[in-house]
């Protein structure tokens, strides 16, 4: 498919999905959409530019920051070690990570950790950028911390800490970093351009992050409890590691040093086609790769956390299994059999078991509210599949 703005390939029957994709284009930035059905590629398209002045066009192999879609990849890796019998989800984390038993955390289970129920959603102390990019220092801080609420009693989104917490369990039982385990288990077999810890040689291809209108001129938000709002802010910034403004040129998740580090809560870099292949492989053989069995997917997609969280925000609320985000009114996937993870700024990635779909949508134009781009594409796919 080659139009004035959209490039790539579209299989017969999915032309309307490409038409909707064209309507998501904005004056600045770019995006890409990739969809597999039954393991086969049916949509792989892109549009726009990777830089602020529109001089460098988006390409088929353009990767970008995927923010919390990274948690979905970490959940896949957790599923893999559970399937291999290396981890029992209902065992204490301390069985695999003894130092974690400090400060009243000895009974927290791996499942609670992955379902945002451990009470470690934000650090009690300010963490700077240098510490955030040092794996050993981060997991040492988190292992020593007293929970912010009674573990297991409720949930709160572990926006960044999820990555180090679940990632350290993976590192302890595999003996390698979460980024290396991702390469060996998923991305190399699938020939997928996705990384947690980006090779320096790939950095020139990465799309630069741009702030969209809703981020530059945000509408007034709901009235929140100041203390709870402060904790929610710390969950995103760690106190002093990442900018509250989220997108600043060359800073935060646009910083090449952050790309190179392993920040598995939100620091992943990937192409749309890589995300579609990775998620497709969780439900159907893709590129002759099937890393997960149905039994572990069934277990880890059972609802663990839903409804009003510990720190109040207006509904509708998201829904989680064990690590995987589930279909909800807050994040609409293809059907109730879908699971995946979205990412800040508009990214959406998921699989659907019934339709054998793998879906990846990425953009470098970061919007914070009223962003229906990903949802409109999901709905277009649903119509195409009948």
C-alpha positions as CSV (number, residue, x, y, z in Angstrom):
1,X,0.0,0.0,0.0
2,X,1.4,3.4,-1.0
3,X,-0.7,6.6,-0.5
4,X,0.4,10.1,0.0
5,X,0.8,9.4,3.8
6,X,0.6,5.7,4.5
7,X,3.2,3.2,3.5
8,X,3.4,-0.6,3.9
9,X,1.3,-3.7,3.2
10,X,-2.3,-4.5,3.8
11,X,-3.9,-7.9,3.1
12,X,-7.3,-8.1,1.3
13,X,-10.1,-7.5,3.8
14,X,-8.2,-5.2,6.1
15,X,-8.2,-2.1,3.8
16,X,-10.6,-0.2,6.2
17,X,-8.2,-0.7,9.0
18,X,-5.6,1.1,7.0
19,X,-8.1,3.9,6.2
20,X,-8.7,4.4,9.9
21,X,-5.0,4.4,10.5
22,X,-4.7,7.3,7.9
23,X,-7.2,9.3,9.9
24,X,-5.0,9.0,13.1
25,X,-2.2,11.1,11.4
26,X,-1.3,14.4,13.0
27,X,0.6,17.4,11.7
28,X,3.6,16.3,13.7
29,X,5.2,13.0,14.5
30,X,4.5,9.5,13.2
31,X,3.1,6.1,14.0
32,X,3.0,2.5,12.9
33,X,0.5,-0.3,13.0
34,X,1.1,-4.0,12.6
35,X,-1.4,-6.8,13.0
36,X,-1.1,-10.6,12.7
37,X,-4.0,-13.0,12.4
38,X,-3.4,-16.7,12.8
39,X,0.3,-15.9,12.9
40,X,0.3,-14.3,9.5
41,X,1.0,-10.6,8.8
42,X,-2.2,-8.9,7.5
43,X,-1.3,-5.2,8.2
44,X,2.1,-3.6,8.5
45,X,1.9,0.2,7.8
46,X,3.4,3.4,8.9
47,X,3.2,7.1,8.4
48,X,4.6,10.5,9.4
49,X,8.0,11.5,10.7
50,X,10.4,10.5,13.5
51,X,11.6,14.0,14.3
52,X,10.1,17.4,15.4
53,X,10.6,19.2,12.1
54,X,9.3,16.4,9.8
55,X,12.6,16.0,8.0
56,X,13.1,12.3,8.6
57,X,10.3,10.0,7.6
58,X,9.1,7.0,9.6
59,X,10.3,3.8,8.1
60,X,9.3,0.1,8.3
61,X,12.1,-0.5,10.9
62,X,11.6,2.6,13.0
63,X,11.5,1.7,16.7
64,X,10.2,4.0,19.4
65,X,9.7,4.2,23.2
66,X,6.8,1.9,24.1
67,X,6.5,3.0,27.8
68,X,4.3,0.6,29.8
69,X,4.0,-1.8,26.8
70,X,7.3,-2.9,28.2
71,X,5.5,-4.4,31.2
72,X,3.7,-6.7,28.8
73,X,7.0,-8.1,27.6
74,X,8.2,-8.6,31.2
75,X,4.9,-10.5,31.9
76,X,5.6,-12.8,28.9
77,X,9.0,-13.5,30.4
78,X,7.5,-14.2,33.8
79,X,5.0,-16.6,32.1
80,X,7.9,-18.4,30.5
81,X,9.8,-19.1,33.7
82,X,6.5,-20.2,35.4
83,X,5.9,-22.6,32.5
84,X,9.4,-24.0,32.9
85,X,8.7,-24.7,36.5
86,X,11.3,-22.2,37.7
87,X,8.9,-20.0,39.6
88,X,5.6,-20.7,41.5
89,X,3.4,-17.6,41.2
90,X,1.9,-18.2,44.7
91,X,5.2,-18.7,46.4
92,X,6.8,-15.9,48.4
93,X,9.1,-13.6,46.4
94,X,11.7,-14.2,49.1
95,X,12.1,-17.8,48.0
96,X,13.8,-16.5,44.9
97,X,15.1,-13.1,46.2
98,X,15.9,-13.6,49.9
99,X,16.8,-9.9,50.5
100,X,13.2,-9.0,49.6
101,X,11.9,-10.4,52.9
102,X,12.9,-7.2,54.8
103,X,10.5,-4.7,56.3
104,X,7.5,-6.9,56.5
105,X,7.5,-8.3,52.9
106,X,8.3,-11.9,53.7
107,X,4.9,-13.2,52.7
108,X,4.4,-11.2,49.5
109,X,3.9,-13.6,46.6
110,X,5.2,-13.4,43.1
111,X,1.6,-13.1,41.9
112,X,0.9,-10.1,44.1
113,X,4.1,-8.5,42.9
114,X,3.0,-8.9,39.2
115,X,-0.6,-7.9,39.9
116,X,0.3,-4.5,41.4
117,X,-0.7,-5.6,44.9
118,X,2.7,-5.6,46.7
119,X,2.4,-2.0,48.1
120,X,5.7,-0.9,46.4
121,X,4.2,1.3,43.7
122,X,6.5,4.3,44.5
123,X,9.7,4.7,46.5
124,X,9.6,6.2,50.0
125,X,12.9,8.1,49.2
126,X,13.8,10.3,46.3
127,X,15.6,8.3,43.6
128,X,17.8,10.2,41.1
129,X,18.5,9.3,37.5
130,X,21.9,7.8,38.2
131,X,20.3,5.3,40.7
132,X,17.4,4.5,38.4
133,X,19.9,3.5,35.7
134,X,21.8,1.2,38.1
135,X,20.0,-2.1,38.4
136,X,21.7,-3.3,41.6
137,X,21.1,0.0,43.4
138,X,17.4,0.0,42.3
139,X,16.6,-3.5,43.5
140,X,18.5,-2.9,46.7
141,X,16.3,0.1,47.5
142,X,13.1,-1.7,46.7
143,X,14.2,-4.8,48.7
144,X,14.7,-2.7,51.8
145,X,11.5,-0.7,51.5
146,X,8.5,-1.1,53.8
147,X,5.2,-1.5,51.8
148,X,3.0,1.6,51.3
149,X,-0.1,-0.4,52.1
150,X,-0.9,-3.9,53.5
151,X,0.3,-6.2,50.7
152,X,-2.5,-8.1,49.0
153,X,-5.3,-6.0,50.5
154,X,-5.7,-3.7,47.4
155,X,-3.9,-2.6,44.3
156,X,-2.1,0.4,43.0
157,X,-0.4,0.8,39.6
158,X,3.4,0.0,40.0
159,X,4.1,2.2,36.9
160,X,7.9,1.9,37.1
161,X,8.8,-0.3,40.0
162,X,7.0,-3.3,38.5
163,X,9.9,-3.7,36.1
164,X,12.6,-4.0,38.7
165,X,10.5,-6.1,41.0
166,X,9.4,-8.7,38.5
167,X,12.6,-8.3,36.6
168,X,14.7,-9.2,39.6
169,X,12.7,-12.4,40.2
170,X,13.5,-13.3,36.5
171,X,17.2,-12.4,37.0
172,X,17.5,-14.5,40.1
173,X,16.1,-17.7,38.6
174,X,17.6,-17.4,35.1
175,X,21.0,-15.9,36.1
176,X,20.8,-13.3,33.3
177,X,19.3,-9.8,33.0
178,X,15.7,-9.3,31.9
179,X,16.9,-7.7,28.7
180,X,19.2,-10.6,27.8
181,X,16.4,-13.1,28.7
182,X,14.1,-11.2,26.4
183,X,16.6,-11.5,23.5
184,X,17.3,-15.2,24.1
185,X,13.7,-16.3,24.6
186,X,11.6,-14.1,22.4
187,X,13.1,-11.5,20.1
188,X,15.9,-13.5,18.5
189,X,13.6,-16.5,17.7
190,X,10.9,-14.1,16.3
191,X,13.4,-11.8,14.5
192,X,11.7,-9.0,16.4
193,X,13.1,-5.5,16.9
194,X,12.3,-5.0,20.6
195,X,14.7,-4.3,23.4
196,X,14.9,-3.7,27.1
197,X,18.4,-2.2,27.1
198,X,18.9,-0.8,23.6
199,X,22.2,-1.5,21.7
200,X,23.9,1.8,21.0
201,X,24.1,0.9,17.3
202,X,20.2,1.0,17.1
203,X,19.8,4.5,18.7
204,X,20.0,6.5,15.4
205,X,16.9,4.7,14.2
206,X,14.8,5.5,17.3
207,X,11.9,8.0,16.8
208,X,12.3,11.1,19.0
209,X,9.4,11.7,21.4
210,X,7.2,14.7,20.8
211,X,4.6,16.3,23.1
212,X,1.1,16.4,21.7
213,X,-1.5,19.1,22.2
214,X,-3.1,17.4,25.2
215,X,0.2,17.2,26.9
216,X,1.3,20.8,26.0
217,X,-2.1,22.3,27.0
218,X,-3.7,19.8,29.4
219,X,-7.3,20.3,30.5
220,X,-7.9,20.8,34.2
221,X,-7.9,17.4,35.9
222,X,-10.1,16.0,38.7
223,X,-9.7,17.1,42.2
224,X,-7.4,14.6,43.9
225,X,-6.3,14.1,47.5
226,X,-3.0,15.9,47.6
227,X,-1.1,13.2,49.4
228,X,-2.4,10.5,47.1
229,X,-1.6,12.7,44.1
230,X,1.9,13.0,45.4
231,X,2.3,9.3,45.6
232,X,1.0,8.8,42.1
233,X,3.5,11.4,40.9
234,X,6.3,9.6,42.6
235,X,5.3,6.3,41.0
236,X,6.0,8.0,37.6
237,X,9.1,10.0,38.5
238,X,10.6,8.0,41.4
239,X,11.0,11.4,43.1
240,X,13.9,12.8,41.0
241,X,14.7,10.3,38.2
242,X,12.3,11.2,35.4
243,X,10.6,14.5,34.5
244,X,7.0,15.1,35.6
245,X,6.4,16.6,32.2
246,X,7.0,13.1,30.8
247,X,8.2,14.3,27.4
248,X,11.2,16.6,27.1
249,X,13.6,16.5,24.2
250,X,16.6,14.3,25.1
251,X,15.4,13.8,28.7
252,X,13.4,11.1,30.5
253,X,12.4,8.4,28.1
254,X,13.8,10.3,25.2
255,X,17.3,10.1,26.7
256,X,19.6,7.6,24.9
257,X,21.2,6.7,28.3
258,X,17.7,5.6,29.5
259,X,17.3,3.6,26.3
260,X,20.6,1.8,26.9
261,X,19.8,1.0,30.5
262,X,17.4,-1.8,31.5
263,X,14.3,0.0,32.8
264,X,11.7,-2.7,32.4
265,X,8.8,-0.9,33.8
266,X,8.6,1.6,30.9
267,X,12.0,1.8,29.1
268,X,11.4,-0.7,26.3
269,X,12.1,0.2,22.6
270,X,10.3,-1.6,19.8
271,X,8.7,-1.5,16.4
272,X,5.0,-2.1,15.8
273,X,5.8,-5.2,13.8
274,X,7.9,-6.6,16.7
275,X,5.1,-6.1,19.2
276,X,2.6,-7.7,16.8
277,X,4.9,-10.7,16.4
278,X,5.6,-11.1,20.1
279,X,2.0,-10.9,21.1
280,X,0.9,-13.2,18.2
281,X,3.4,-15.8,19.4
282,X,1.6,-16.0,22.8
283,X,-1.6,-17.4,21.2
284,X,-0.6,-19.0,18.0
285,X,2.6,-20.3,16.3
286,X,4.3,-17.3,14.8
287,X,7.5,-17.6,12.8
288,X,7.6,-21.2,14.1
289,X,7.7,-19.9,17.7
290,X,5.3,-20.6,20.5
291,X,6.9,-19.6,23.8
292,X,3.8,-20.0,26.0
293,X,1.4,-22.8,26.7
294,X,-2.4,-22.2,27.0
295,X,-2.3,-23.3,30.6
296,X,0.1,-20.6,31.8
297,X,-1.8,-18.0,29.7
298,X,-5.1,-19.1,31.3
299,X,-3.6,-18.8,34.8
300,X,-2.0,-15.4,34.3
301,X,-5.0,-13.8,32.6
302,X,-7.4,-14.6,35.5
303,X,-8.4,-11.3,37.0
304,X,-6.3,-10.3,40.0
305,X,-6.8,-6.5,40.3
306,X,-9.8,-4.4,39.2
307,X,-12.0,-1.6,40.4
308,X,-11.0,1.5,42.5
309,X,-7.3,1.5,43.3
310,X,-5.6,2.5,46.6
311,X,-5.0,6.0,45.4
312,X,-8.3,7.3,44.0
313,X,-8.7,8.5,40.4
314,X,-12.0,8.7,38.4
315,X,-13.1,5.6,36.7
316,X,-13.5,3.6,34.5
317,X,-10.7,1.5,35.9
318,X,-8.2,-0.9,34.2
319,X,-8.1,-4.6,34.9
320,X,-5.1,-6.8,35.4
321,X,-4.3,-10.5,35.5
322,X,-0.8,-11.5,36.7
323,X,1.3,-9.0,34.9
324,X,-1.0,-8.9,31.8
325,X,-3.5,-6.0,31.3
326,X,-6.9,-7.3,30.4
327,X,-9.8,-5.9,28.3
328,X,-11.7,-3.3,30.2
329,X,-13.8,-0.2,29.7
330,X,-10.6,1.8,30.5
331,X,-8.5,-0.1,27.9
332,X,-10.5,-1.6,25.1
333,X,-8.8,-4.5,23.4
334,X,-10.4,-6.7,20.8
335,X,-12.5,-9.0,23.1
336,X,-12.7,-10.4,26.6
337,X,-10.2,-13.0,25.5
338,X,-7.6,-10.3,24.8
339,X,-4.6,-9.6,27.0
340,X,-1.6,-7.3,26.6
341,X,-0.5,-3.9,27.9
342,X,-0.9,-0.3,26.7
343,X,1.7,2.4,27.1
344,X,1.7,6.1,27.9
345,X,1.2,8.4,25.0
346,X,-1.0,6.2,22.9
347,X,0.9,2.8,22.5
348,X,-1.3,-0.3,22.4
349,X,-0.1,-4.0,22.2
350,X,-2.0,-7.1,22.8
351,X,-3.0,-10.7,21.8
352,X,-6.4,-12.2,21.4
353,X,-6.8,-15.9,22.0
354,X,-10.1,-16.4,20.2
355,X,-9.2,-14.5,17.1
356,X,-5.5,-15.5,17.2
357,X,-4.5,-11.9,16.8
358,X,-1.2,-10.1,17.6
359,X,-1.6,-6.3,17.6
360,X,1.0,-3.5,17.9
361,X,0.4,0.2,17.5
362,X,3.2,2.7,18.4
363,X,3.5,6.5,18.0
364,X,6.1,9.1,18.9
365,X,3.4,11.9,19.4
366,X,2.6,11.6,23.1
367,X,-0.9,12.5,24.1
368,X,-2.1,12.4,27.7
369,X,-5.9,12.6,27.4
370,X,-8.8,12.2,24.9
371,X,-6.5,10.0,22.7
372,X,-8.7,7.5,20.8
373,X,-6.1,6.6,18.1
374,X,-5.4,3.1,19.4
375,X,-9.0,2.4,20.4
376,X,-10.3,3.4,16.9
377,X,-7.8,1.0,15.3
378,X,-8.9,-1.8,17.6
379,X,-12.5,-1.1,16.7
380,X,-11.6,-1.1,13.0
381,X,-9.9,-4.5,13.3
382,X,-13.0,-5.8,15.1
383,X,-15.2,-4.7,12.2
384,X,-12.7,-6.2,9.7
385,X,-12.8,-9.6,11.5
386,X,-16.6,-9.5,11.5
